[in-house]
């Protein structure tokens, strides 16, 4: 079961743009949960997943053979990255996912994973330290299907998407065999009825008791989707075992960050151990920050303007050090925290503030800049371009501040001056 990721799953992302636009894209989400956490959430909602346990020390590892019985075990390193099975540890041990029928081998595999750094195609070059290992009951899969619940703007509600062709890239199925993709829009007031659940189960080619069991899982998954304020629940594969059991083998789950206030227990699980500490700090102040490799720090309001600012810096021969969007409702306090974030990066040699005041008052930004520069005794050059609401008042505040700020008349002028300030 894949870890809950920062962005929409690649397969769903492509699928959303398929089928005559019947589904439209969703915004990015930021909650990171480990695989075992997502399994636990589903298990708590009576959804059928493999039995599992989680180990974070060698003593627990040695107790596995006594406390967790299975015909076959799958041992999986818990990090927020895909490709773990083909990953390599810093010790030279290969594979963050192992299968064994021998209980005595389980502890050995855990010992080789815990505390060591695992590198995959999706991790930073130095790898990620494994702090927990999940041991689960390994089950054979006789048939794989695909099932997802998404939010559909076209119908203003949830939609079920399924295909009997699971366990593979669903976007490839959509491209090659669109007739094998089935969709069931849901009336949010009515919910997922038994009739809809059974129709989807039938389209997934389940029969007899397995059709009944699959419909049960679909209903429970929908109830889970609604209860936890999810924006996506993708099960790939939703499979059946040779014994006829219907199991959710793998899942990607995205949550609505706007519902954090009523999903406090879930959002409290957010695993930031693998996230840039500056990004974590930025989120505390409702700032969007992504560190980069350049030396010009950027403070901008609006994601589009932030992207354009980075582009024009590069156009004039500079390199942006970050993406920092302070949003349309930025306060003086947020400007101060933004400056602290920018100056925490030792590579930053100049700061470019590029603000177009629409909702935000430019004077608020100006006051924030002045207080920030004085509060942290800033030693690097600051280039400021302000335009929009109350801009004349804002410019006067900057001029009267007594600070050596570099003001710019327009977008291009700001980028030229920021690059020149490095010299």
C-alpha positions in Angstrom: 0.0 0.0 0.0 1.7 3.2 -1.1 2.3 6.1 1.2 -0.1 9.0 1.0 1.7 11.5 -1.3 2.0 15.2 -1.5 0.5 15.4 -5.0 -2.2 13.6 -6.9 -1.1 10.1 -8.0 0.4 10.1 -11.5 -2.1 7.5 -12.8 -5.2 9.4 -11.5 -3.7 12.7 -12.6 -3.6 11.5 -16.2 -6.9 9.8 -15.9 -8.6 13.0 -14.8 -7.8 14.6 -18.1 -9.3 11.6 -20.0 -12.8 10.7 -21.3 -13.9 14.0 -22.8 -13.0 16.0 -19.7 -15.6 14.3 -17.5 -13.3 14.7 -14.5 -11.3 17.8 -13.9 -8.1 18.2 -11.9 -7.9 18.7 -8.2 -5.5 21.0 -6.3 -2.4 19.7 -4.6 -2.6 18.4 -1.1 0.1 18.4 1.5 -0.7 15.7 4.1 2.0 13.0 4.3 1.2 9.7 5.9 3.3 6.5 5.9 1.9 3.3 4.3 1.1 1.7 7.7 -0.8 4.8 8.8 -3.1 4.7 5.7 -3.6 1.0 6.2 -4.6 1.6 9.8 -7.1 4.3 8.8 -8.7 1.9 6.3 -8.7 -1.0 8.8 -10.4 1.2 11.3 -13.2 1.8 8.8 -13.8 -1.9 8.3 -12.1 -2.0 4.9 -10.3 -5.3 4.1 -6.6 -4.9 4.0 -3.8 -7.4 4.8 -3.0 -8.0 8.4 0.1 -6.1 9.5 2.2 -4.8 12.4 4.8 -2.1 12.7 8.3 -2.4 14.2 10.6 0.5 15.2 13.2 -1.4 17.3 15.1 -4.7 17.2 13.4 -6.1 20.3 10.0 -5.9 18.6 11.7 -7.4 15.5 12.8 -10.5 17.5 9.2 -10.9 18.9 7.6 -11.0 15.4 7.9 -14.8 15.1 6.0 -15.3 18.3 3.4 -12.6 18.0 2.6 -12.3 14.3 1.7 -15.6 12.5 1.4 -15.8 8.7 2.1 -18.4 6.0 4.2 -15.8 4.2 5.5 -12.4 5.3 6.1 -9.1 3.4 8.6 -6.8 5.1 8.5 -3.2 3.9 10.7 -0.2 4.9 8.5 2.8 5.7 9.6 5.9 3.9 7.6 8.4 1.9 8.9 7.3 -1.5 8.0 4.7 -4.2 10.4 2.2 -5.7 11.4 0.8 -2.4 11.6 -2.8 -3.7 14.4 -1.8 -6.0 16.0 0.5 -3.5 19.5 0.2 -2.0 20.6 0.8 1.6 23.7 2.7 2.5 25.1 -0.6 3.9 24.9 -2.1 0.4 21.8 -4.3 1.3 19.4 -4.3 -1.6 15.6 -4.1 -1.5 13.3 -2.2 0.9 10.6 -4.8 0.3 11.2 -8.5 1.1 9.1 -11.7 1.0 9.8 -14.7 3.1 7.9 -17.8 4.5 10.5 -18.2 7.3 9.5 -16.3 10.5 13.2 -16.4 11.6 14.2 -14.4 8.5 11.8 -11.6 9.3 13.9 -10.2 12.2 17.0 -10.4 10.0 15.4 -8.3 7.3 14.1 -5.8 9.8 17.6 -5.5 11.3 19.1 -4.7 7.9 16.5 -2.0 7.2 16.0 -0.2 10.6 18.3 2.8 11.2 19.8 2.7 7.7 19.3 5.0 4.8 17.3 3.7 1.8 17.8 5.3 -1.6 15.3 4.9 -4.4 14.5 6.8 -7.6 12.2 9.0 -5.6 14.4 9.9 -2.6 17.1 12.5 -2.3 20.6 11.3 -3.5 21.7 10.5 0.1 18.6 8.4 0.8 16.2 8.5 3.7 16.7 6.9 7.1 14.3 4.1 7.8 12.7 4.5 11.3 9.9 2.0 11.0 9.3 -1.3 9.2 5.9 -2.8 8.4 5.5 -6.5 8.5 2.3 -7.7 6.7 0.6 -10.9 5.8 1.6 -11.7 2.2 -1.4 -12.7 0.1 -1.5 -14.2 -3.5 -3.5 -12.2 -6.0 -5.5 -14.2 -8.5 -7.0 -11.1 -10.2 -6.4 -7.4 -10.1 -8.9 -4.5 -10.7 -8.7 -0.7 -10.3 -11.0 1.4 -8.2 -11.0 5.0 -7.2 -13.3 7.7 -5.7 -12.6 11.2 -6.8 -14.2 14.7 -6.7 -15.6 15.6 -10.1 -16.3 19.3 -10.8 -18.3 18.5 -13.9 -21.0 16.8 -11.7 -20.2 18.8 -8.6 -19.8 15.7 -6.5 -17.9 12.4 -6.0 -17.5 10.0 -8.8 -16.5 6.3 -8.8 -14.0 5.2 -11.4 -13.2 1.6 -12.0 -11.7 -0.8 -14.4 -11.3 -4.6 -14.6 -7.7 -3.9 -15.7 -5.9 -3.2 -12.4 -2.4 -3.5 -11.1 -1.0 -1.5 -13.9 -0.8 2.1 -15.2 -4.4 3.0 -15.4 -3.7 5.9 -17.7 -2.4 3.4 -20.3 -5.7 1.5 -19.9 -7.6 4.7 -20.5 -5.6 5.4 -23.6 -5.6 1.9 -25.1 -9.0 0.6 -24.0 -11.3 3.5 -22.9 -14.2 1.2 -22.9 -12.7 -0.6 -19.9 -13.0 2.5 -17.8 -16.4 2.8 -15.9 -17.7 5.8 -14.1 -20.5 6.3 -11.6 -21.3 9.9 -10.6 -22.7 10.0 -7.0 -25.4 12.4 -5.8 -23.8 13.8 -2.7 -27.2 14.0 -0.9 -28.0 10.4 -1.6 -24.6 8.8 -1.4 -23.3 5.5 -2.9 -26.3 3.2 -3.0 -26.2 -0.5 -3.0 -27.3 -0.6 -6.6 -24.4 1.7 -7.7 -21.9 -0.4 -5.7 -23.1 -3.7 -7.2 -23.1 -2.2 -10.7 -19.5 -1.1 -10.3 -18.6 -4.5 -8.8 -20.1 -6.2 -11.8 -18.2 -3.9 -14.2 -15.0 -5.0 -12.4 -16.0 -8.6 -13.4 -16.7 -9.8 -9.9 -19.3 -12.6 -9.7 -21.3 -14.4 -7.1 -20.2 -13.9 -3.5 -17.2 -12.0 -4.6 -19.5 -9.4 -6.3 -21.3 -9.1 -3.0 -18.0 -8.7 -1.1 -16.7 -6.2 -3.6 -19.9 -4.1 -3.4 -19.5 -4.1 0.4 -15.9 -2.8 0.0 -17.0 -0.1 -2.4 -19.7 1.1 0.1 -17.2 1.1 2.9 -14.6 3.0 0.8 -17.2 5.6 -0.1 -18.2 6.1 3.5 -14.5 6.4 4.4 -14.0 8.9 1.6 -16.8 11.1 3.0 -16.0 10.7 6.7 -12.4 11.6 6.5 -12.9 14.5 4.0 -10.8 12.8 1.3 -10.4 14.2 -2.2 -9.1 10.9 -3.6 -9.1 7.3 -2.6 -7.4 5.2 -5.2 -7.1 1.4 -4.8 -4.8 -0.3 -7.3 -5.1 -3.1 -7.1 -8.5 -4.0 -5.6 -7.8 -7.7 -6.0 -9.1 -11.1 -5.2 -7.1 -13.9 -3.7 -7.2 -17.6 -4.8 -9.4 -18.2 -1.7 -12.0 -15.7 -3.0 -11.3 -12.9 -0.6 -11.6 -9.3 -1.9 -8.8 -7.1 -0.6 -7.5 -3.6 -1.0 -3.9 -4.3 -1.7 -2.6 -0.8 -2.4 -3.9 2.7 -1.9 -3.3 6.4 -2.5 -5.3 8.7 -0.3 -5.5 12.5 -0.5 -7.2 14.7 2.1 -8.8 18.1 1.8 -6.5 20.4 3.8 -9.4 22.8 4.2 -11.0 20.2 6.5 -8.0 20.0 8.8 -10.0 21.7 11.6 -12.4 18.7 11.8 -9.9 16.0 10.9 -7.5 16.9 13.7 -6.6 13.3 14.5 -5.7 12.5 10.9 -3.7 15.7 10.3 -1.9 15.1 13.6 -0.4 12.0 11.9 1.3 14.1 9.3 4.9 12.8 8.9 7.2 15.7 8.4 10.4 13.7 9.1 11.4 13.6 5.4 10.3 17.2 4.6 12.6 20.2 4.3 12.4 21.8 7.8 11.9 25.2 6.1 8.8 23.9 4.4 7.5 22.6 7.7 8.2 26.0 9.4 6.5 27.8 6.5 3.3 25.8 6.9 3.0 26.9 10.5 2.5 30.5 9.2 0.4 29.5 6.2 3.2 30.3 3.8 4.1 28.1 0.8 7.8 27.5 0.6 10.0 25.3 -1.6 13.8 25.6 -1.4 15.9 25.6 -4.6 19.6 25.9 -5.4 20.0 29.6 -6.3 21.1 32.6 -4.4 18.2 35.1 -4.9 15.5 34.7 -2.3 12.0 35.4 -3.6 9.0 36.8 -1.6 5.9 37.0 -3.8 2.1 37.0 -3.3 0.4 34.4 -5.6 1.7 31.2 -7.1 1.5 32.4 -10.6 3.5 35.6 -9.8 6.0 33.4 -7.9 6.6 31.2 -11.0 6.9 34.3 -13.3 9.4 35.9 -10.8 11.6 32.8 -10.8 11.5 32.8 -14.6 12.4 36.4 -15.1 15.3 36.1 -12.6 16.7 33.2 -14.7 16.1 35.3 -17.9 18.4 38.0 -16.5 21.1 35.5 -15.6 20.2 34.9 -11.9 19.2 31.8 -10.0 16.2 31.7 -7.6 16.8 30.3 -4.2 13.2 29.4 -3.5 9.6 29.6 -4.3 7.8 31.5 -1.5 4.2 32.5 -2.0 2.8 34.5 0.9 -0.8 34.5 -0.5 -3.3 37.2 -1.1 -4.1 37.8 2.6 -0.6 38.2 3.9 0.0 40.0 7.2 3.0 42.0 8.6 3.8 39.0 10.8 3.9 36.6 7.9 6.3 38.9 6.0 8.6 38.8 9.0 8.4 35.0 9.1 9.0 34.9 5.3 12.2 37.0 5.7 13.4 34.6 8.5 12.9 31.7 6.2 14.7 33.3 3.3 17.7 34.4 5.4 17.9 30.9 7.1 19.4 29.7 3.8 23.1 30.6 3.8 23.1 30.6 0.0 20.8 33.6 -0.2 22.8 36.7 -1.1 19.9 39.0 -2.1 16.2 39.1 -1.7 13.6 40.1 -4.3 10.2 41.2 -3.0 7.7 41.2 -5.9 4.1 42.0 -4.8 1.1 42.9 -6.8 -1.4 44.3 -4.3 -5.0 43.3 -5.1 -6.6 41.9 -2.0 -3.5 42.7 0.0 -2.7 46.3 0.9 0.9 47.2 -0.3 1.3 49.2 2.9 1.0 46.0 4.9 3.8 44.5 2.9 5.9 47.7 3.2 5.5 47.7 7.0 6.3 44.0 7.2 9.5 44.5 5.1 10.7 47.4 7.3 10.0 45.5 10.6 11.6 42.4 9.2 14.8 44.2 8.1 15.2 45.8 11.5 14.2 42.7 13.5 16.8 40.4 11.9 19.4 43.1 11.2 19.5 42.2 7.6 22.9 42.5 5.9 22.1 41.4 2.3 20.5 43.6 -0.4 16.7 43.7 -0.7 15.0 44.7 -4.0 11.4 45.7 -3.7 8.8 46.0 -6.4 5.3 46.9 -5.2 2.3 47.6 -7.4 -1.5 47.9 -6.7 -3.6 48.8 -3.7 -2.2 51.7 -1.7 1.1 51.5 -3.5 2.0 55.2 -3.1 1.6 55.0 0.7 3.7 51.8 0.7 6.5 53.5 -1.3 6.5 56.4 1.1 6.9 54.0 4.1 9.9 52.4 2.4 11.5 55.8 1.7 11.0 57.0 5.2 12.4 53.8 6.8 16.0 54.8 6.7 16.9 51.4 5.3 19.0 50.8 2.2 16.3 49.2 0.2 16.5 49.0 -3.6 13.2 49.9 -5.1 12.2 48.9 -8.6 9.7 50.4 -11.0 8.5 47.3 -12.7 8.8 43.5 -13.0 11.8 43.5 -15.3 13.6 46.3 -13.5 13.3 44.3 -10.2 14.9 41.2 -11.7 17.7 43.2 -13.3 18.4 45.0 -10.0 18.3 41.7 -7.9 20.8 40.1 -10.2 23.0 43.2 -10.2 22.8 43.4 -6.4 24.8 40.1 -6.1 27.8 41.9 -7.5 
